[in-house]
Amino acid sequence: MARARATLAEARDAIDDLRADPAEALVFTEAVHAEIRQFTAATSLGCHTDLEMLGAVAHPLQEHVLRVIAEGLTNVARHAQAHHVWIRFIQ
């Protein structure tokens, strides 16, 4: 029972971490572009984007989409040994 409580607490902490530092200070699309600029500055990798549909993302999902993009770029930087990156957002 103690282990189950600890696991549940860890899961709640992980969910809270996903919600931390919301992108409310920037418009959603600006926050996505800022994330991409930060990635290209840090890695010197060219990043090609097709983000026309970002404006159609419902407000409750915007932070999650931003986190998914950020995590994907982090994984590319750490593991992919890539020379170019393409981000295409479609619904």
C-alpha distances in whole Angstrom, upper triangle without the diagonal:
4,5,5,6,9,10,11,12,14,15,17,18,20,21,23,24,26,27,29,32,34,37,38,41,43,44,41,44,45,42,41,45,44,41,43,46,44,43,46,47,44,45,49,48,50,47,49,48,48,46,48,45,43,45,44,40,38,38,34,34,36,33,31,35,36,32,33,36,35,33,35,38,36,35,39,40,37,37,40,43,45,48,48,45,46,43,44,42,43,42
4,5,5,6,9,10,11,12,14,15,17,18,20,21,23,25,26,27,30,32,35,37,39,41,42,40,43,44,40,40,43,42,39,42,44,42,41,44,45,42,43,47,46,48,46,48,47,47,45,48,45,43,45,43,40,38,37,33,33,35,32,31,34,34,31,32,35,34,31,34,37,34,34,37,38,35,36,39,42,44,47,47,44,45,43,44,42,43,42
4,5,5,6,9,10,11,12,14,15,16,18,20,21,23,25,26,29,31,34,36,38,40,41,38,41,42,38,38,41,40,37,39,42,39,38,42,43,40,40,44,43,45,43,45,44,45,43,45,43,41,43,42,38,37,36,32,32,33,31,29,32,32,29,29,33,31,29,31,34,31,30,34,35,32,33,36,38,40,44,44,41,42,40,41,39,40,39
4,5,5,6,9,10,11,12,14,15,17,18,20,21,23,24,28,29,33,34,37,38,39,37,39,40,37,36,40,39,36,38,41,39,38,41,42,40,40,44,43,45,42,44,42,43,41,43,41,39,40,39,35,34,33,29,29,31,29,27,30,31,27,28,31,30,28,30,33,31,30,34,35,32,33,35,39,40,43,43,40,41,38,39,37,38,37
4,5,5,6,9,10,11,12,14,15,16,18,20,21,22,26,27,31,32,35,37,38,35,38,39,36,36,39,38,35,38,40,38,37,41,42,39,40,44,43,45,42,44,42,43,41,43,40,38,40,39,35,33,32,28,28,30,28,26,29,30,27,28,31,30,28,30,33,31,30,34,35,33,33,36,39,41,44,44,41,41,39,39,38,39,37
4,5,5,6,9,10,11,12,14,15,16,19,20,21,24,26,30,31,34,35,37,34,37,38,34,34,37,36,33,36,38,35,35,38,39,36,37,41,40,42,40,42,41,42,40,42,40,37,39,38,34,33,32,28,28,30,27,25,28,29,25,26,29,28,25,28,31,28,28,32,32,30,31,34,37,38,41,41,38,39,37,38,37,38,37
4,5,5,6,9,10,11,12,14,15,17,19,20,24,25,28,30,33,34,35,32,35,36,32,32,35,34,31,34,36,34,33,36,37,35,35,39,38,40,38,39,38,39,37,39,37,35,37,36,32,31,30,26,26,27,25,22,26,26,23,23,27,26,23,26,28,26,25,29,30,28,28,31,34,35,39,38,36,36,34,35,34,35,34
4,5,5,6,9,10,11,12,14,16,17,18,22,23,27,28,31,32,33,31,33,34,31,31,34,34,31,33,36,34,33,37,38,35,36,40,39,40,38,39,38,38,36,38,35,33,35,34,30,28,27,24,23,25,23,21,24,25,22,23,26,25,23,26,28,27,26,30,31,29,30,32,35,37,40,39,36,36,34,34,33,34,32
4,5,5,6,9,10,10,12,14,15,16,20,21,25,26,29,31,32,30,33,33,30,30,33,32,29,32,35,32,32,36,36,34,35,39,38,40,37,39,37,38,36,38,36,33,35,34,30,29,27,24,24,25,22,21,24,25,21,23,26,25,23,26,28,26,26,30,30,28,30,32,35,36,40,39,36,36,34,35,33,34,33
4,5,5,6,9,10,10,13,14,15,19,20,24,26,28,29,31,28,31,31,28,28,31,30,27,30,32,29,29,32,33,31,32,35,35,36,34,36,35,36,34,36,34,31,33,33,29,28,26,23,23,24,21,19,22,22,19,20,23,22,20,23,25,22,22,26,27,25,26,29,32,33,36,36,33,33,31,32,31,32,32
4,5,5,6,9,10,11,13,14,18,19,22,24,27,28,29,26,29,30,26,26,29,29,26,28,31,29,28,32,33,30,31,35,34,35,33,34,33,33,31,34,31,29,30,30,26,25,24,20,20,21,18,16,20,20,17,18,21,20,18,21,23,22,22,25,26,24,25,28,31,32,35,34,31,31,29,30,28,29,28
4,5,5,6,9,10,11,12,16,17,20,22,25,26,27,25,28,29,25,25,29,28,25,28,31,29,28,32,33,31,32,35,35,36,34,35,33,34,31,33,31,28,30,29,25,24,22,19,18,20,17,16,19,20,17,18,22,21,19,22,25,23,23,27,28,26,28,30,33,34,37,36,32,32,30,31,28,30,29
4,5,5,6,9,10,10,14,16,19,21,23,25,26,24,27,27,24,24,27,26,24,26,29,26,26,30,30,28,30,33,33,34,32,34,32,33,31,33,31,28,30,29,25,24,23,19,19,20,17,16,19,19,16,18,21,19,18,21,23,21,22,25,25,24,26,28,31,32,35,34,31,31,29,30,28,30,29
4,5,5,6,9,10,13,15,18,20,22,24,25,22,25,25,22,22,25,24,21,24,26,24,23,27,28,26,27,30,29,31,29,30,29,30,28,30,28,25,27,27,23,23,21,18,17,18,15,13,16,16,13,14,17,16,14,17,19,18,18,22,22,21,22,25,28,29,31,31,28,28,25,27,25,27,26
4,5,5,7,9,12,13,16,18,21,22,22,20,23,24,20,20,24,23,21,23,26,24,24,28,29,27,28,31,30,31,29,30,28,28,26,28,26,23,25,24,20,19,18,15,14,15,12,11,14,15,12,13,17,16,15,18,20,19,20,23,24,23,24,26,29,30,32,31,28,28,25,26,24,25,24
4,5,5,6,10,11,15,16,19,20,21,20,23,23,20,20,24,23,20,24,26,24,24,28,28,27,28,31,31,32,29,31,29,30,27,29,27,24,25,25,21,20,18,15,15,16,12,12,16,15,13,15,18,17,16,19,21,20,21,24,25,24,26,28,31,31,34,32,29,29,26,27,25,27,26
4,5,5,8,10,13,16,18,19,21,19,21,21,18,18,21,20,18,21,23,20,20,24,25,23,25,28,27,29,27,28,27,28,25,28,26,23,25,25,21,21,18,16,15,15,12,11,14,13,10,13,16,14,13,17,18,16,18,21,21,21,23,25,27,28,30,29,26,26,24,25,24,26,26
4,6,8,9,12,14,16,17,18,16,18,19,15,16,19,18,16,19,21,19,19,23,24,22,24,27,26,27,24,26,24,25,22,24,22,19,21,21,18,17,15,13,12,12,8,8,11,10,7,10,13,11,11,14,16,15,16,19,20,20,22,23,26,26,29,27,24,24,21,22,20,22,22
4,7,6,10,11,14,15,16,14,18,18,15,16,19,18,16,20,22,20,21,24,25,24,26,28,28,29,26,27,25,25,23,25,23,19,20,21,17,16,13,11,11,11,8,8,12,11,9,12,15,14,14,17,18,18,20,22,23,23,25,27,29,29,31,29,26,26,23,23,21,23,22
4,6,9,11,13,15,17,15,18,18,15,16,19,17,16,19,21,19,20,23,24,22,25,27,27,28,26,28,26,27,24,26,25,21,22,23,19,19,16,14,14,13,10,11,14,12,10,14,16,14,14,18,19,17,20,22,22,23,25,27,29,29,31,29,26,26,24,25,23,25,25
4,6,8,10,12,14,13,16,15,12,14,17,14,13,17,18,16,18,21,21,20,23,25,26,27,24,26,24,25,22,25,23,20,21,22,19,19,16,15,15,13,9,12,14,11,11,14,15,13,15,18,18,17,20,22,22,22,25,27,29,28,30,28,25,25,23,24,22,25,25
4,5,8,9,11,10,13,13,10,12,15,14,13,17,18,17,18,22,22,22,24,26,26,26,24,25,23,23,20,22,21,17,17,19,16,15,12,11,12,10,7,10,12,10,10,13,14,13,15,18,18,18,21,23,23,24,26,27,30,29,30,28,25,25,21,22,20,23,22
4,5,6,7,7,10,9,7,9,12,11,11,14,15,15,17,19,20,20,22,24,24,24,21,22,20,21,17,19,18,14,15,17,14,14,11,12,12,9,7,10,11,8,10,13,13,12,15,17,17,18,21,22,22,24,26,27,29,27,28,26,23,22,19,20,18,21,21
4,5,7,8,11,11,9,12,14,13,14,17,18,18,20,23,23,23,26,27,27,27,24,25,22,23,19,20,19,16,15,17,15,14,10,12,13,10,9,13,14,12,13,17,17,16,19,21,21,22,24,26,26,28,30,30,32,31,32,29,26,26,22,23,21,23,22
4,7,9,12,10,9,12,14,12,14,17,17,16,19,21,21,22,25,26,27,26,24,25,23,23,20,21,21,17,17,19,17,17,14,15,16,13,12,15,16,13,15,18,18,17,20,22,21,22,25,26,26,28,30,31,32,31,32,29,26,26,23,24,22,24,25
4,6,8,6,6,9,10,9,11,14,14,15,17,19,19,21,23,24,24,23,21,22,19,20,17,18,18,14,14,16,15,16,13,15,15,11,11,15,14,12,14,17,16,15,19,20,19,21,24,24,24,27,29,29,31,29,29,26,24,23,20,21,19,22,22
4,6,5,6,9,10,10,12,14,15,16,18,20,21,22,24,25,25,23,21,21,18,18,14,15,14,11,10,13,12,13,11,13,13,10,11,14,13,11,15,17,16,16,19,20,20,22,24,25,25,28,30,29,31,29,29,26,23,22,19,19,17,19,19
4,5,5,6,9,10,11,13,14,15,17,19,20,21,23,24,23,22,18,18,15,15,12,13,12,8,8,11,9,10,9,11,10,7,8,11,9,8,11,13,12,13,16,17,17,19,21,22,23,25,27,27,28,26,27,24,21,19,16,16,14,16,16
4,5,5,6,9,10,11,12,14,15,17,18,20,21,22,20,19,16,15,12,12,9,10,10,6,7,10,10,12,11,14,13,9,11,13,10,9,13,14,12,13,16,17,16,19,21,21,22,24,26,25,27,25,25,21,18,17,13,13,12,14,15
4,5,5,6,9,10,10,12,14,15,16,18,20,20,20,18,16,16,13,14,11,13,13,10,11,14,13,15,14,16,15,12,12,15,13,10,14,15,13,13,17,18,16,19,21,21,21,24,26,26,27,25,24,22,19,18,15,16,15,17,19
4,5,5,6,9,10,10,12,14,15,16,18,19,19,18,16,16,14,15,12,14,15,11,12,15,13,15,13,15,14,10,9,12,11,8,10,13,11,10,14,15,14,16,19,19,19,22,24,24,25,23,24,21,18,17,15,16,15,18,19
4,5,5,6,9,10,11,13,14,15,17,17,16,16,12,13,11,12,9,12,12,9,11,14,12,15,14,15,13,10,10,11,9,6,9,10,8,8,12,12,11,14,16,16,17,19,21,21,22,20,21,18,15,14,11,12,11,14,16
4,5,5,6,9,10,11,12,14,15,15,15,13,11,11,9,11,9,12,13,11,13,16,15,18,17,19,17,13,13,15,12,10,13,13,10,11,14,14,12,15,18,17,17,20,22,21,22,20,19,16,14,13,11,13,13,16,18
4,5,5,6,9,10,10,12,14,15,15,14,12,14,13,15,13,16,17,14,15,18,17,19,18,20,18,14,14,16,14,10,12,14,11,10,14,15,12,14,17,17,16,19,22,21,22,20,20,18,15,16,14,16,16,19,21
4,5,5,6,9,10,11,12,14,13,13,11,13,12,15,13,16,17,14,16,19,17,19,18,19,17,13,12,13,12,8,10,11,8,7,10,11,9,10,14,13,13,16,18,18,19,18,18,16,13,14,12,14,14,18,20
4,5,5,6,9,10,11,11,10,10,7,10,9,12,11,15,16,14,16,19,18,20,20,21,18,15,15,15,13,10,12,12,9,8,11,11,8,11,13,12,12,15,17,16,17,15,15,13,10,11,9,12,13,17,20
4,5,5,6,9,10,10,10,10,9,11,11,14,14,17,19,16,19,22,21,23,22,24,21,18,17,19,16,13,15,16,12,11,14,14,11,13,16,14,13,17,19,18,19,17,16,14,12,13,13,15,17,20,23
4,6,5,6,9,10,11,12,11,14,14,17,17,20,21,18,21,23,22,24,23,24,22,19,17,18,17,13,14,15,12,10,13,13,10,11,14,13,12,15,18,18,18,16,16,15,13,15,14,18,18,22,25
4,5,5,6,8,8,9,9,12,13,16,16,20,21,18,21,24,22,25,24,24,22,19,18,18,16,13,13,14,11,9,11,11,7,8,11,10,8,12,14,14,14,13,13,12,10,12,12,16,17,21,24
4,5,5,5,5,6,7,10,12,16,16,20,21,20,22,25,24,27,26,27,24,21,21,21,19,16,17,17,13,12,14,13,9,11,13,11,10,13,16,14,14,12,11,10,9,12,12,16,18,22,25
4,6,6,8,9,10,14,15,19,19,22,24,22,25,27,26,29,28,29,26,23,22,23,21,18,18,19,16,14,16,16,12,13,16,14,12,15,17,17,16,15,14,13,13,16,16,20,21,25,28
4,6,8,11,12,16,17,21,21,24,26,23,26,29,27,29,28,29,26,24,22,22,21,18,17,18,15,13,14,15,11,10,13,12,9,12,15,15,14,14,14,14,13,16,17,20,22,26,29
4,5,9,10,14,16,20,21,24,26,24,27,29,27,30,30,30,27,25,23,23,21,19,18,18,15,13,14,14,10,10,12,10,7,10,12,12,11,10,10,10,11,14,15,19,21,25,28
4,7,9,13,15,19,20,24,26,24,27,29,28,31,31,32,29,26,25,25,23,21,21,21,17,16,17,16,12,13,15,12,10,13,15,14,12,11,9,9,11,14,16,19,22,25,29
4,6,10,13,16,18,21,23,22,25,27,26,30,30,30,27,25,24,24,21,19,20,19,15,15,16,14,10,12,13,10,9,12,13,12,10,8,6,6,7,10,13,16,19,22,26
4,7,10,14,15,19,21,20,23,25,25,28,29,30,27,24,24,24,21,19,20,19,15,15,17,15,12,14,15,12,12,15,16,14,13,10,7,5,6,8,11,14,17,20,24
4,6,10,12,15,17,16,20,22,21,25,25,26,23,21,21,20,17,16,17,16,12,13,15,12,10,13,14,11,12,15,16,14,14,11,9,6,5,6,7,11,13,17,20
4,7,10,13,15,15,18,20,20,24,25,26,23,20,21,21,17,17,18,17,13,15,17,14,12,16,16,14,15,19,19,16,16,13,11,8,6,5,6,8,11,14,18
4,6,9,11,11,14,16,16,20,21,23,20,17,19,18,15,14,16,15,11,14,16,13,12,16,17,15,16,20,20,18,19,15,15,11,8,6,5,6,8,11,15
4,6,8,9,12,13,14,18,20,22,19,17,19,18,14,15,17,16,13,16,18,15,15,19,19,17,20,23,23,20,22,18,18,14,11,8,6,5,6,8,12
4,5,6,9,10,11,15,16,18,15,13,15,15,12,12,15,14,11,14,17,15,15,18,20,18,20,23,24,22,23,20,20,17,13,10,8,6,5,8,11
4,6,7,9,11,14,16,19,16,14,17,17,14,15,18,17,15,18,20,19,19,22,23,22,24,27,27,25,27,24,24,20,17,14,11,9,7,8,10
4,5,5,7,11,13,16,13,12,15,15,12,13,17,15,14,17,19,18,19,22,23,22,25,27,27,26,28,25,25,22,18,15,12,9,6,6,7
4,5,6,9,11,13,11,9,12,12,9,10,14,13,12,15,17,16,17,20,21,21,23,25,26,25,27,24,25,21,18,15,12,10,7,8,9
4,6,8,10,13,11,10,13,14,12,12,16,16,15,18,20,20,20,23,25,25,26,29,30,29,31,28,28,25,21,19,15,13,10,11,11
4,6,9,12,10,10,13,14,12,14,17,16,16,19,21,20,22,24,26,26,28,30,31,29,32,29,30,26,23,20,16,14,10,10,8
4,6,8,7,6,10,10,8,11,13,13,13,16,18,18,19,22,23,24,26,28,28,28,30,28,29,26,22,19,16,14,10,10,9
4,6,6,6,10,11,10,12,15,15,16,18,20,20,22,24,25,26,28,30,31,30,33,31,32,29,25,23,19,17,14,13,11
4,5,5,8,10,10,11,14,15,16,18,19,21,22,24,25,26,28,30,31,31,33,32,33,30,26,24,20,19,16,16,15
4,6,7,8,10,11,13,14,16,17,18,20,22,23,24,26,28,29,30,30,33,32,33,31,27,25,21,20,17,17,15
4,6,5,6,9,10,11,12,14,15,17,19,20,21,23,25,26,27,27,30,28,30,27,23,21,18,17,13,14,12
4,5,5,6,9,10,11,12,14,15,17,18,20,21,23,24,26,26,28,27,28,25,21,20,16,16,12,14,13
4,5,5,6,9,10,10,12,14,15,16,18,20,21,22,24,24,27,26,27,25,21,20,17,17,14,16,16
4,5,5,6,9,10,10,12,14,15,16,18,20,21,22,22,25,24,26,24,20,19,16,16,13,15,14
4,5,5,6,9,10,11,12,14,15,17,18,20,21,21,24,22,24,21,17,16,12,12,10,12,12
4,5,5,6,9,10,11,12,14,15,17,18,20,20,22,21,22,20,16,15,12,13,11,14,15
4,5,5,6,8,10,10,12,14,15,16,18,19,21,20,22,20,17,17,14,15,14,16,17
4,5,5,6,9,10,10,12,14,15,16,16,19,18,21,18,15,14,11,12,11,14,14
4,5,5,6,9,10,11,12,14,15,15,18,16,18,15,12,11,8,10,10,13,14
4,5,5,6,9,10,11,12,14,15,17,16,18,16,13,13,11,13,13,17,18
4,5,5,6,9,10,10,12,13,16,15,18,16,13,14,12,15,15,18,19
4,5,5,6,9,10,10,10,13,12,15,13,10,11,9,12,13,16,17
4,5,5,6,9,10,10,12,11,13,11,8,10,9,13,14,17,20
4,5,5,6,8,10,12,12,14,14,12,14,13,16,17,20,22
4,5,5,6,7,10,10,14,13,11,13,13,16,17,20,22
4,6,5,5,7,7,10,10,8,11,11,15,17,20,22
4,6,6,7,8,10,11,10,13,14,17,19,23,25
4,6,8,10,13,14,13,16,17,20,22,25,27
4,6,8,12,13,13,15,17,20,22,24,27
4,5,9,10,10,13,14,17,20,22,25
4,7,9,10,14,16,19,22,25,28
4,6,7,10,13,16,19,22,25
4,7,10,14,17,20,23,26
4,7,10,13,17,20,23
4,7,10,13,16,20
4,6,10,13,16
4,7,10,13
4,6,10
4,7
4
